[in-house]
Amino acid sequence: MKAEARQARLVEAMKEYFGEDTRRINHFTKVYNTAKTIGSLEKLDEKTYDILCTAAIVHDIGIKPAEEKYGAGHCGGKLQEQLGPKPAEEMLRRLGYDEETVKRVSFLVAHHHTYEGVDGADWQILLEADFIINAHEDGLPLEAIKEAGRRIFKTDGGRKILEQNFGNVLET
């Protein structure tokens, strides 16, 4: 099955997973589209691009088990990283993803709020895409966006999209 068709099936599975939680559905679809754009601008190889897109779709899957375990609103980044890999792996295996992809996506889900030790373009771009969308959704102050832009953003594509969304935040 082509990667795009598999990703479409995964988007549908994640919509079912989150049910009527349109906030979560809208978030992951925005991160997915932003990650796809940055990945294309960065000219990722096909496998890395597919892993990035897959991870962007499921990156917040840990929110649901965190809220089930700790209550509504208790789903911070570290809880998402701790509780997300297992349901992500289960969903990806059920949909027929190969084990290499399952393991890398699981790792990315477990580190999508971890900014140290970034070891690949897929992880870097996932961080950048998620930050851009979170900055919008959370209404981050411009100074916080500027600081994060200087500290976190490494790809040309991510930096371009950050500035398209927030202005000249990378100027010194």
Secondary structure, 3 states (H helix, E strand, C coil): CCHHHHHHHHHHHHHHHHCCCHHHHHHHHHHHHHHHHHHHHCCCCHHHHHHHHHHHHHCCCCHHHHHHHHCCCCCCHHHHHHHCHHHHHHHHHHCCCCHHHHHHHHHHHCCCCCCCCCCCHHHHHHHHHHHHHHHHHHCCCHHHHHHHHHHHCCCHHHHHHHHHHHCCCCCC
